[in-house]
Amino acid sequence: MTVEEVMETVRSDRSFYETSGGGLTISGGEPTVQYAFCQALLFAAKLEGIHTCLDTCGQVSTERLRELLPLVDLFHFDLKYWEPEGHRRWTGVDGALILRNLEMLVEAGARIHLRCPIVPGVNDSEAHAAFLAEWERRPEIELLERLPYHSIGNAKYEDLAMPVPAFEI
């Protein structure tokens, strides 16, 4: 879809956004992988006075994230794991850039809701809970959501003929 095609759909729900306080949320996977489209869509929404939310894992260059700051009213920011080795094991990256970007958003005064999927046997430990509690105590963090694990995404693995990860549930 083009930015204009997406905006046509967004505009059709404008009265709902105005009464609910909602707006456009860009999510993915990681929406900043399609950075130019993401930026253009956020810009188009802001031009029309529509509230914007970016749902990100933070694995994007700090420069690009900083460029998006004026276009985003609220960040939904995923925070998956507390230490580099485990973060790399479960996500493929050590998480250092993610934490730097989260700090940059905090310092810039961004509105942030941290979203933390809790996966049994992966990050349901006391150490991870303590890590989240540290973030939750920070006044700059508007909300911290601990999201329970669910298996809705398993169908995607099956569609791709990939083994479904086995987690304790």
DOFI-947965 format. One line per field, with one value per atom (N, C-alpha, C): atom name; x, y, z negated; residue in three letters. Coordinates in nm, 4 decimals. Each point is the difference from the previous one (the first is absolute). Layout:
N
atomo	(CA; ...)
xx	(X; ...)
yy	(Y; ...)
zz	(Z; ...)
residuo	(ALA; ...)
***
This chain:
169
atomo	(N; CA; C; N; CA; C; N; CA; C; N; CA; C; N; CA; C; N; CA; C; N; CA; C; N; CA; C; N; CA; C; N; CA; C; N; CA; C; N; CA; C; N; CA; C; N; CA; C; N; CA; C; N; CA; C; N; CA; C; N; CA; C; N; CA; C; N; CA; C; N; CA; C; N; CA; C; N; CA; C; N; CA; C; N; CA; C; N; CA; C; N; CA; C; N; CA; C; N; CA; C; N; CA; C; N; CA; C; N; CA; C; N; CA; C; N; CA; C; N; CA; C; N; CA; C; N; CA; C; N; CA; C; N; CA; C; N; CA; C; N; CA; C; N; CA; C; N; CA; C; N; CA; C; N; CA; C; N; CA; C; N; CA; C; N; CA; C; N; CA; C; N; CA; C; N; CA; C; N; CA; C; N; CA; C; N; CA; C; N; CA; C; N; CA; C; N; CA; C; N; CA; C; N; CA; C; N; CA; C; N; CA; C; N; CA; C; N; CA; C; N; CA; C; N; CA; C; N; CA; C; N; CA; C; N; CA; C; N; CA; C; N; CA; C; N; CA; C; N; CA; C; N; CA; C; N; CA; C; N; CA; C; N; CA; C; N; CA; C; N; CA; C; N; CA; C; N; CA; C; N; CA; C; N; CA; C; N; CA; C; N; CA; C; N; CA; C; N; CA; C; N; CA; C; N; CA; C; N; CA; C; N; CA; C; N; CA; C; N; CA; C; N; CA; C; N; CA; C; N; CA; C; N; CA; C; N; CA; C; N; CA; C; N; CA; C; N; CA; C; N; CA; C; N; CA; C; N; CA; C; N; CA; C; N; CA; C; N; CA; C; N; CA; C; N; CA; C; N; CA; C; N; CA; C; N; CA; C; N; CA; C; N; CA; C; N; CA; C; N; CA; C; N; CA; C; N; CA; C; N; CA; C; N; CA; C; N; CA; C; N; CA; C; N; CA; C; N; CA; C; N; CA; C; N; CA; C; N; CA; C; N; CA; C; N; CA; C; N; CA; C; N; CA; C; N; CA; C; N; CA; C; N; CA; C; N; CA; C; N; CA; C; N; CA; C; N; CA; C; N; CA; C; N; CA; C; N; CA; C; N; CA; C; N; CA; C; N; CA; C; N; CA; C; N; CA; C; N; CA; C; N; CA; C; N; CA; C; N; CA; C; N; CA; C; N; CA; C; N; CA; C; N; CA; C; N; CA; C; N; CA; C; N; CA; C; N; CA; C; N; CA; C; N; CA; C; N; CA; C; N; CA; C; N; CA; C; N; CA; C; N; CA; C; N; CA; C; N; CA; C; N; CA; C; N; CA; C; N; CA; C)
xx	(0.0840; -0.0840; 0.0877; -0.0549; 0.0691; -0.0391; 0.0738; -0.0333; -0.1420; -0.0345; -0.1342; -0.1076; 0.0239; -0.0991; -0.0207; 0.1081; -0.0127; -0.0747; 0.0352; -0.0653; -0.1492; -0.0415; -0.1436; -0.0718; 0.0583; -0.0580; 0.0016; 0.1112; 0.0121; -0.1047; -0.0141; -0.0978; -0.1428; -0.0298; -0.1371; -0.0375; 0.0997; -0.0251; 0.0268; 0.0183; 0.0384; -0.0965; -0.1303; -0.0961; 0.0177; 0.0345; 0.0267; 0.1232; 0.1064; 0.1219; -0.0288; -0.0808; -0.0278; -0.0794; -0.0874; -0.0779; 0.0735; 0.0891; 0.0691; 0.1381; 0.0545; 0.1364; 0.1030; -0.0446; 0.0904; 0.0582; 0.0534; 0.0609; 0.0673; 0.1056; 0.0747; 0.1112; 0.0018; 0.1113; 0.0695; 0.1304; 0.0789; 0.0749; -0.0243; 0.0649; 0.0501; 0.0446; 0.0544; -0.0084; 0.1014; 0.1430; 0.0529; 0.1042; 0.0640; -0.0273; -0.0873; -0.0392; 0.1121; 0.1043; 0.1083; 0.0879; -0.0228; 0.0709; -0.0388; -0.1232; -0.0460; -0.0016; 0.1177; 0.0153; -0.0652; 0.0266; -0.0524; -0.1527; -0.0607; -0.1461; -0.0525; 0.0624; -0.0391; 0.0059; 0.1080; 0.0172; -0.1047; -0.0225; -0.0970; -0.1420; -0.0337; -0.1332; -0.0196; 0.0997; -0.0084; -0.0145; 0.0762; -0.0059; -0.1395; -0.0568; -0.1334; -0.1044; 0.0083; -0.0957; 0.0147; 0.1225; 0.0224; -0.0524; 0.0176; -0.0514; -0.1507; -0.0682; -0.1454; -0.0447; 0.0953; -0.0353; -0.0447; 0.0440; -0.0376; 0.1083; -0.0416; 0.0925; 0.0771; 0.1309; 0.0839; 0.0674; 0.0121; 0.0681; 0.0910; 0.1225; 0.0941; 0.0276; -0.0309; 0.0244; 0.1323; 0.1045; 0.1350; 0.0713; 0.0946; 0.0882; 0.1257; 0.0153; 0.1141; 0.1274; -0.0049; 0.1183; 0.0059; 0.0286; 0.0078; 0.1097; 0.0621; 0.1060; -0.0553; 0.0796; -0.0416; -0.0316; 0.0758; -0.0240; -0.1386; -0.0367; -0.1321; -0.1113; 0.0181; -0.1008; -0.0146; 0.1112; -0.0031; -0.0745; 0.0172; -0.0713; -0.1513; -0.0428; -0.1431; -0.0636; 0.0808; -0.0517; -0.1086; 0.0190; -0.1040; -0.1290; 0.0051; -0.1166; -0.0784; 0.0515; -0.0599; -0.0502; -0.1283; -0.0588; 0.0229; 0.0078; 0.0149; 0.0812; 0.0963; 0.0779; -0.0470; -0.0374; -0.0127; 0.1346; 0.0741; 0.1388; 0.0140; 0.0381; 0.0189; 0.1296; -0.0067; 0.1175; -0.0043; 0.0836; -0.0172; 0.0895; 0.1205; 0.0938; 0.0984; 0.0486; 0.0785; 0.1498; 0.0551; 0.1468; 0.0393; 0.1184; 0.0393; 0.0044; 0.0580; 0.0137; -0.1374; -0.0880; -0.1341; -0.0793; 0.0189; -0.0698; 0.0422; 0.1303; 0.0493; -0.0548; -0.0021; -0.0487; -0.1446; -0.0840; -0.1427; -0.0442; 0.0797; -0.0438; 0.0987; 0.1237; 0.0999; 0.0879; -0.0319; 0.0821; 0.0212; 0.1071; 0.0334; -0.0838; -0.0766; -0.0877; 0.0628; 0.1293; 0.0663; -0.0593; -0.0200; -0.0588; -0.1418; -0.0743; -0.1368; -0.0010; 0.0864; 0.0058; 0.0495; 0.0978; 0.0459; -0.1142; -0.0780; -0.1112; -0.1092; -0.0246; -0.0981; 0.0455; 0.1262; 0.0540; -0.0099; 0.0287; -0.0092; -0.1430; -0.0992; -0.1397; -0.0387; 0.0465; -0.0263; 0.0581; 0.1264; 0.0666; -0.0662; -0.0588; -0.0659; -0.1407; -0.0469; -0.1329; -0.1139; 0.0285; -0.1039; -0.0979; -0.1238; -0.0981; 0.0301; 0.0159; 0.0426; -0.0856; -0.0520; -0.0610; 0.0922; 0.0592; 0.0827; -0.0913; 0.0290; -0.0787; 0.0957; -0.0277; 0.0937; -0.0697; 0.0174; -0.0578; 0.0725; -0.0752; 0.0583; -0.0183; 0.1124; -0.0010; 0.0500; -0.0854; 0.0410; 0.1288; 0.0919; 0.1261; 0.1024; -0.0385; 0.0912; 0.0322; -0.1015; 0.0253; -0.0954; -0.0445; -0.0897; 0.0750; 0.1266; 0.0856; -0.0068; 0.0532; 0.0101; 0.0912; 0.1073; 0.0928; -0.0704; -0.0802; -0.0725; -0.1059; -0.0670; -0.0996; 0.0654; 0.1188; 0.0719; 0.0391; 0.0435; 0.0344; -0.1216; -0.1157; -0.1213; -0.0416; 0.0153; -0.0377; 0.0820; 0.1275; 0.0839; -0.0574; -0.0419; -0.0588; -0.1352; -0.0759; -0.1334; 0.0071; 0.1069; 0.0165; 0.0367; 0.0440; 0.0403; -0.1231; -0.0041; -0.1193; -0.0239; 0.1035; -0.0154; -0.0779; -0.0079; -0.0719; -0.1464; -0.0844; -0.1414; -0.0718; 0.0390; -0.0669; 0.0957; -0.0024; 0.0741; -0.1010; -0.0130; -0.0926; 0.0785; -0.0343; 0.0546; -0.1021; 0.0369; -0.0933; 0.0178; -0.1069; 0.0137; 0.0292; 0.0780; 0.0315; -0.1278; -0.0103; -0.1087; 0.0565; -0.0734; 0.0497; -0.0627; -0.0564; -0.0667; 0.0954; 0.1259; 0.0960; 0.0476; -0.0371; 0.0473; -0.0398; -0.1139; -0.0447; 0.0979; 0.0655; 0.0977; 0.1164; 0.0471; 0.1079; -0.0455; -0.1188; -0.0524; -0.0132; -0.0486; -0.0135; 0.1347; 0.1060; 0.1349; 0.0756; -0.0699; 0.0596; 0.1211; -0.0123; 0.1056; -0.0472; 0.0926; -0.0426; -0.0529; -0.1068; -0.0578; 0.0859; 0.0460; 0.0807; -0.0794; 0.0658; -0.0657; 0.0330; -0.1005; 0.0147; -0.0884; 0.0401; -0.0857; -0.1215; -0.1180; -0.1205; -0.0857)
yy	(-0.1193; 0.1193; 0.1246; 0.1064; 0.1285; 0.0721; 0.1052; 0.0821; 0.0545; 0.0469; 0.0561; -0.1060; -0.1217; -0.1072; -0.0297; -0.0026; -0.0223; 0.1171; 0.1200; 0.1182; 0.0042; -0.0504; -0.0069; -0.0847; -0.1125; -0.0863; 0.0693; 0.0641; 0.0699; 0.1107; 0.0767; 0.1097; -0.0516; -0.1173; -0.0520; -0.0268; -0.0153; -0.0250; 0.1233; 0.1135; 0.1206; 0.0349; -0.0129; 0.0354; -0.0923; -0.1243; -0.0928; 0.0462; 0.0390; 0.0458; 0.1231; 0.0900; 0.1243; -0.0244; -0.1001; -0.0276; -0.0930; -0.0843; -0.0973; 0.0463; 0.1000; 0.0417; -0.0847; -0.0858; -0.0877; 0.0681; -0.0807; 0.0520; -0.1103; 0.0344; -0.0932; -0.0651; -0.1328; -0.0746; -0.0749; 0.0195; -0.0733; -0.1083; -0.1242; -0.1128; -0.0952; -0.1151; -0.0931; -0.1400; -0.0647; -0.0035; 0.1327; 0.0410; 0.1272; 0.0984; 0.0999; 0.0892; 0.0859; 0.0242; 0.0855; -0.0713; -0.1296; -0.0705; 0.0624; 0.0477; 0.0744; 0.1487; 0.0504; 0.1314; 0.1118; 0.0082; 0.1108; 0.0011; -0.1171; -0.0087; 0.0382; -0.0519; 0.0290; 0.1509; 0.0627; 0.1437; 0.0781; -0.0373; 0.0709; -0.0144; -0.1185; -0.0223; 0.0801; -0.0007; 0.0808; 0.1481; 0.0461; 0.1403; 0.0352; -0.0872; 0.0240; 0.0079; -0.0890; 0.0013; 0.1277; 0.0390; 0.1218; 0.1240; 0.0033; 0.1133; 0.0147; -0.1115; 0.0018; 0.0017; 0.0151; 0.0101; -0.1310; -0.1105; -0.1316; -0.0491; -0.0450; -0.0538; -0.1170; -0.0057; -0.1067; -0.0797; -0.1291; -0.0912; -0.0895; -0.0183; -0.0900; -0.1161; -0.1209; -0.1225; -0.0562; 0.0108; -0.0353; -0.0858; -0.0793; -0.0734; 0.0821; 0.1122; 0.0876; -0.0397; -0.1032; -0.0455; 0.0756; 0.1284; 0.0905; 0.1006; 0.0565; 0.0957; 0.1148; 0.0455; 0.1086; 0.1251; 0.0254; 0.1176; -0.0061; -0.1166; -0.0134; 0.0142; -0.0606; 0.0110; 0.1453; 0.0692; 0.1418; 0.0821; -0.0340; 0.0700; -0.0194; -0.1154; -0.0279; 0.0662; 0.0387; 0.0559; 0.1065; 0.1012; 0.1026; -0.0494; -0.1174; -0.0535; -0.1006; -0.0356; -0.1057; 0.0585; -0.0215; 0.0465; -0.0988; -0.1284; -0.1039; -0.1148; -0.0472; -0.1179; -0.1189; -0.1073; -0.1307; -0.0664; -0.0240; -0.0441; -0.1374; -0.0996; -0.1364; -0.0100; -0.0652; -0.0248; -0.1478; -0.0800; -0.1443; -0.0733; 0.0504; -0.0785; 0.0917; -0.0411; 0.0904; -0.0046; -0.1031; -0.0032; -0.0422; 0.0452; -0.0144; -0.1437; -0.0915; -0.1375; -0.0639; 0.0122; -0.0549; 0.0723; 0.1316; 0.0770; -0.0488; -0.0224; -0.0496; -0.1403; -0.0841; -0.1375; -0.0010; 0.0849; -0.0058; 0.0931; 0.1029; 0.0949; 0.0163; -0.0455; 0.0148; 0.1233; 0.0902; 0.1184; 0.0145; 0.0694; 0.0075; 0.1005; 0.0840; 0.0934; 0.1324; 0.0183; 0.1248; 0.1206; -0.0115; 0.1099; 0.0293; -0.1030; 0.0161; 0.0825; -0.0346; 0.0740; 0.1435; 0.0190; 0.1366; 0.0836; -0.0621; 0.0728; 0.0310; -0.0921; 0.0258; 0.1167; 0.0021; 0.1117; 0.1316; -0.0040; 0.1210; 0.0521; -0.0883; 0.0432; 0.0593; -0.0639; 0.0509; 0.1407; 0.0167; 0.1295; 0.1069; -0.0425; 0.0946; 0.0363; -0.0657; 0.0308; -0.0663; -0.1069; -0.0709; -0.0681; -0.0135; -0.0808; -0.1460; -0.0822; -0.1387; -0.0950; -0.1015; -0.1160; -0.1172; -0.0559; -0.1197; -0.1209; -0.0883; -0.1215; -0.1181; -0.0896; -0.1070; -0.1351; -0.0728; -0.1346; -0.0902; -0.0674; -0.0901; -0.1429; -0.0634; -0.1342; -0.0991; -0.0955; -0.0991; -0.0721; -0.0073; -0.0678; 0.0828; 0.1194; 0.0872; 0.1248; 0.0790; 0.1252; 0.0192; -0.1093; 0.0093; -0.0142; 0.0380; -0.0163; 0.1211; -0.0182; 0.1113; 0.1096; -0.0392; 0.0997; 0.0891; -0.0593; 0.0793; 0.0874; -0.0547; 0.0777; 0.1214; -0.0180; 0.1116; 0.1046; -0.0451; 0.0892; 0.0841; -0.0637; 0.0726; 0.0965; -0.0426; 0.0855; 0.1288; -0.0097; 0.1203; 0.0983; -0.0505; 0.0872; 0.0535; -0.0828; 0.0395; 0.1135; 0.0042; 0.1050; 0.1350; -0.0011; 0.1260; 0.0835; 0.1247; 0.0817; 0.0303; -0.0103; 0.0289; -0.1095; -0.1176; -0.1112; 0.0096; 0.0273; 0.0221; -0.1290; -0.1113; -0.1267; -0.1133; -0.1033; -0.1225; -0.1140; -0.0657; -0.1122; -0.1297; -0.0918; -0.1357; -0.0838; -0.0413; -0.0695; -0.1505; -0.0734; -0.1453; -0.0641; -0.1058; -0.0752; -0.0616; 0.0007; -0.0706; -0.0659; -0.0915; -0.0782; 0.0438; 0.1198; 0.0453; -0.0009; 0.0344; 0.0064; -0.1351; -0.1089; -0.1313; -0.0332; 0.0477; -0.0272; 0.0566; 0.1117; 0.0584; -0.0965; -0.0618; -0.0983; -0.1151; -0.0477; -0.1125; 0.0367; 0.1217; 0.0453; 0.0054; 0.0274; 0.0092; -0.1322; -0.1054; -0.1335; 0.0040; 0.0794; 0.0114; -0.0658; -0.0518; -0.0587; 0.1082; -0.0321; 0.0918; -0.0058; 0.1145; -0.0025; -0.0626; -0.0801; -0.0633; 0.0803; 0.0597; 0.0726; -0.0671; 0.0128; -0.0486; 0.0916; -0.0599; 0.0837; -0.0562)
zz	(0.0000; 0.0000; 0.0000; 0.0526; -0.0042; -0.1292; -0.0319; -0.1156; 0.0156; 0.1185; 0.0226; -0.0190; 0.0446; -0.0193; -0.1487; -0.0748; -0.1444; -0.0629; 0.0391; -0.0576; 0.0324; 0.1140; 0.0310; -0.1051; -0.0346; -0.1026; -0.1356; -0.0326; -0.1277; -0.0091; 0.1063; 0.0010; -0.0217; 0.0516; -0.0126; -0.1456; -0.0875; -0.1423; -0.0862; 0.0623; -0.0729; -0.1140; 0.0229; -0.1058; -0.1206; 0.0239; -0.1101; -0.0784; 0.0702; -0.0675; -0.0862; 0.0546; -0.0717; -0.1281; -0.0010; -0.1208; -0.0964; 0.0520; -0.0865; -0.0447; 0.0670; -0.0292; 0.0723; 0.0891; 0.0745; 0.1217; 0.0885; 0.1219; 0.0776; 0.0676; 0.0847; -0.0802; -0.0023; -0.0589; 0.1116; 0.0091; 0.0984; -0.0760; 0.0406; -0.0659; 0.1064; -0.0403; 0.0980; -0.0516; 0.0178; -0.0159; -0.0516; 0.0611; -0.0355; 0.1131; -0.0221; 0.1081; 0.0552; -0.0789; 0.0499; 0.1015; 0.0219; 0.1073; 0.1343; 0.0088; 0.1172; -0.0383; -0.0283; -0.0612; 0.0810; 0.1283; 0.0803; -0.0017; 0.0114; -0.0028; -0.1382; -0.1026; -0.1371; -0.0253; 0.0372; -0.0195; 0.0788; 0.1249; 0.0839; -0.0554; -0.0503; -0.0550; -0.1289; -0.0870; -0.1221; 0.0339; 0.0972; 0.0419; 0.0517; 0.0830; 0.0560; -0.1106; -0.0971; -0.1108; -0.0824; -0.0287; -0.0788; 0.0739; 0.1325; 0.0777; -0.0166; -0.0206; -0.0137; -0.1459; -0.0922; -0.1413; -0.0614; 0.0549; -0.0510; -0.0957; -0.1180; -0.1007; 0.0598; -0.0291; 0.0542; -0.1108; 0.0245; -0.0912; 0.0831; -0.0463; 0.0655; -0.0942; 0.0448; -0.0755; 0.0499; -0.0819; 0.0435; -0.1028; 0.0493; -0.0911; -0.0275; 0.0694; -0.0234; 0.0718; 0.0821; 0.0729; 0.1332; -0.0109; 0.1136; -0.0328; 0.1002; -0.0304; -0.0847; -0.0925; -0.0885; 0.0807; 0.1059; 0.0830; 0.0622; 0.0517; 0.0617; -0.1042; -0.1145; -0.1045; -0.0445; -0.0105; -0.0376; 0.1060; 0.1285; 0.1073; -0.0114; -0.0521; -0.0115; -0.1218; -0.0980; -0.1256; 0.0176; 0.0845; 0.0108; 0.0659; 0.0607; 0.0703; -0.0834; -0.1175; -0.0813; -0.1319; -0.0264; -0.1257; -0.1138; 0.0319; -0.1013; 0.0580; -0.0785; 0.0384; -0.0817; 0.0671; -0.0632; 0.0245; -0.1045; 0.0114; -0.0644; 0.0795; -0.0507; -0.0785; -0.1124; -0.0830; -0.0367; 0.0670; -0.0063; -0.0994; -0.0240; -0.0807; -0.0695; -0.1149; -0.0857; 0.0228; 0.0600; 0.0133; 0.1411; 0.0449; 0.1404; 0.0530; -0.0751; 0.0505; 0.0240; -0.0950; 0.0160; 0.1077; 0.0072; 0.1035; 0.1377; 0.0166; 0.1287; 0.0284; -0.1026; 0.0191; 0.0500; -0.0586; 0.0304; 0.1116; 0.0311; 0.1026; 0.1151; -0.0185; 0.1053; -0.0137; -0.0939; -0.0249; -0.1503; -0.0383; -0.1430; -0.0798; 0.0662; -0.0689; -0.0377; 0.0237; -0.0397; 0.0737; 0.1293; 0.0776; -0.0491; -0.0306; -0.0487; -0.1284; -0.0944; -0.1265; 0.0206; 0.0907; 0.0300; 0.0576; 0.0899; 0.0606; -0.1016; -0.0900; -0.1047; -0.0870; -0.0384; -0.0784; 0.0774; 0.1294; 0.0819; -0.0001; 0.0143; -0.0010; -0.1358; -0.1074; -0.1350; -0.0135; 0.0387; -0.0116; 0.0864; 0.1126; 0.0904; -0.0475; -0.1044; -0.0524; 0.0745; 0.0722; 0.0749; -0.0957; 0.0440; -0.0740; 0.0335; -0.1043; 0.0206; -0.0821; 0.0686; -0.0655; 0.0291; -0.1039; 0.0184; 0.0051; 0.0927; 0.0170; -0.0093; -0.0931; -0.0308; 0.0061; 0.1102; 0.0048; -0.0996; -0.0839; -0.0988; 0.0508; 0.0339; 0.0585; -0.1045; -0.0387; -0.1008; 0.0402; -0.0955; 0.0243; 0.0754; 0.0418; 0.0744; -0.0822; -0.0311; -0.0717; -0.1182; -0.0571; -0.1153; -0.1324; 0.0013; -0.1173; -0.0930; -0.1193; -0.0955; 0.0537; 0.0702; 0.0549; 0.1023; 0.0853; 0.0993; -0.0683; -0.1004; -0.0743; -0.0662; -0.0546; -0.0627; 0.1046; 0.1167; 0.1114; 0.0385; 0.0144; 0.0357; -0.1107; -0.1236; -0.1130; -0.0009; 0.0381; 0.0084; 0.1014; 0.1145; 0.1017; -0.0463; -0.0663; -0.0447; -0.1030; -0.0770; -0.1012; 0.0606; 0.1221; 0.0628; 0.0350; -0.0446; 0.0248; 0.1472; 0.0815; 0.1430; 0.0735; -0.0594; 0.0631; -0.0426; 0.0976; -0.0276; -0.0426; 0.0598; -0.0265; 0.0319; -0.0820; 0.0308; 0.0001; 0.1148; 0.0142; 0.0051; -0.0880; 0.0061; 0.0756; 0.1197; 0.0883; -0.0124; -0.0270; -0.0117; 0.1355; -0.0035; 0.1219; 0.0563; 0.1317; 0.0677; 0.1249; 0.0555; 0.1146; 0.1319; 0.0068; 0.1217; 0.1199; -0.0228; 0.1107; 0.0503; -0.0661; 0.0429; 0.1431; 0.0429; 0.1371; 0.1018; -0.0340; 0.0929; 0.0212; -0.1087; 0.0132; 0.0886; -0.0250; 0.0774; 0.1467; 0.0300; 0.1387; 0.0709; -0.0759; 0.0576; -0.0087; -0.0424; -0.0156; -0.0929; -0.1062; -0.1000; -0.1282; -0.0796; -0.1273; -0.0949; -0.0689; -0.0974; -0.1265; -0.0507; -0.1233; -0.1149; -0.0792; -0.1137; -0.1252; -0.0593; -0.1257; -0.1029; -0.1258; -0.1076; -0.0065; -0.0094; -0.0183; -0.1097)
residuo	(MET; MET; MET; THR; THR; THR; VAL; VAL; VAL; GLU; GLU; GLU; GLU; GLU; GLU; VAL; VAL; VAL; MET; MET; MET; GLU; GLU; GLU; THR; THR; THR; VAL; VAL; VAL; ARG; ARG; ARG; SER; SER; SER; ASP; ASP; ASP; ARG; ARG; ARG; SER; SER; SER; PHE; PHE; PHE; TYR; TYR; TYR; GLU; GLU; GLU; THR; THR; THR; SER; SER; SER; GLY; GLY; GLY; GLY; GLY; GLY; GLY; GLY; GLY; LEU; LEU; LEU; THR; THR; THR; ILE; ILE; ILE; SER; SER; SER; GLY; GLY; GLY; GLY; GLY; GLY; GLU; GLU; GLU; PRO; PRO; PRO; THR; THR; THR; VAL; VAL; VAL; GLN; GLN; GLN; TYR; TYR; TYR; ALA; ALA; ALA; PHE; PHE; PHE; CYS; CYS; CYS; GLN; GLN; GLN; ALA; ALA; ALA; LEU; LEU; LEU; LEU; LEU; LEU; PHE; PHE; PHE; ALA; ALA; ALA; ALA; ALA; ALA; LYS; LYS; LYS; LEU; LEU; LEU; GLU; GLU; GLU; GLY; GLY; GLY; ILE; ILE; ILE; HIS; HIS; HIS; THR; THR; THR; CYS; CYS; CYS; LEU; LEU; LEU; ASP; ASP; ASP; THR; THR; THR; CYS; CYS; CYS; GLY; GLY; GLY; GLN; GLN; GLN; VAL; VAL; VAL; SER; SER; SER; THR; THR; THR; GLU; GLU; GLU; ARG; ARG; ARG; LEU; LEU; LEU; ARG; ARG; ARG; GLU; GLU; GLU; LEU; LEU; LEU; LEU; LEU; LEU; PRO; PRO; PRO; LEU; LEU; LEU; VAL; VAL; VAL; ASP; ASP; ASP; LEU; LEU; LEU; PHE; PHE; PHE; HIS; HIS; HIS; PHE; PHE; PHE; ASP; ASP; ASP; LEU; LEU; LEU; LYS; LYS; LYS; TYR; TYR; TYR; TRP; TRP; TRP; GLU; GLU; GLU; PRO; PRO; PRO; GLU; GLU; GLU; GLY; GLY; GLY; HIS; HIS; HIS; ARG; ARG; ARG; ARG; ARG; ARG; TRP; TRP; TRP; THR; THR; THR; GLY; GLY; GLY; VAL; VAL; VAL; ASP; ASP; ASP; GLY; GLY; GLY; ALA; ALA; ALA; LEU; LEU; LEU; ILE; ILE; ILE; LEU; LEU; LEU; ARG; ARG; ARG; ASN; ASN; ASN; LEU; LEU; LEU; GLU; GLU; GLU; MET; MET; MET; LEU; LEU; LEU; VAL; VAL; VAL; GLU; GLU; GLU; ALA; ALA; ALA; GLY; GLY; GLY; ALA; ALA; ALA; ARG; ARG; ARG; ILE; ILE; ILE; HIS; HIS; HIS; LEU; LEU; LEU; ARG; ARG; ARG; CYS; CYS; CYS; PRO; PRO; PRO; ILE; ILE; ILE; VAL; VAL; VAL; PRO; PRO; PRO; GLY; GLY; GLY; VAL; VAL; VAL; ASN; ASN; ASN; ASP; ASP; ASP; SER; SER; SER; GLU; GLU; GLU; ALA; ALA; ALA; HIS; HIS; HIS; ALA; ALA; ALA; ALA; ALA; ALA; PHE; PHE; PHE; LEU; LEU; LEU; ALA; ALA; ALA; GLU; GLU; GLU; TRP; TRP; TRP; GLU; GLU; GLU; ARG; ARG; ARG; ARG; ARG; ARG; PRO; PRO; PRO; GLU; GLU; GLU; ILE; ILE; ILE; GLU; GLU; GLU; LEU; LEU; LEU; LEU; LEU; LEU; GLU; GLU; GLU; ARG; ARG; ARG; LEU; LEU; LEU; PRO; PRO; PRO; TYR; TYR; TYR; HIS; HIS; HIS; SER; SER; SER; ILE; ILE; ILE; GLY; GLY; GLY; ASN; ASN; ASN; ALA; ALA; ALA; LYS; LYS; LYS; TYR; TYR; TYR; GLU; GLU; GLU; ASP; ASP; ASP; LEU; LEU; LEU; ALA; ALA; ALA; MET; MET; MET; PRO; PRO; PRO; VAL; VAL; VAL; PRO; PRO; PRO; ALA; ALA; ALA; PHE; PHE; PHE; GLU; GLU; GLU; ILE; ILE; ILE)
***
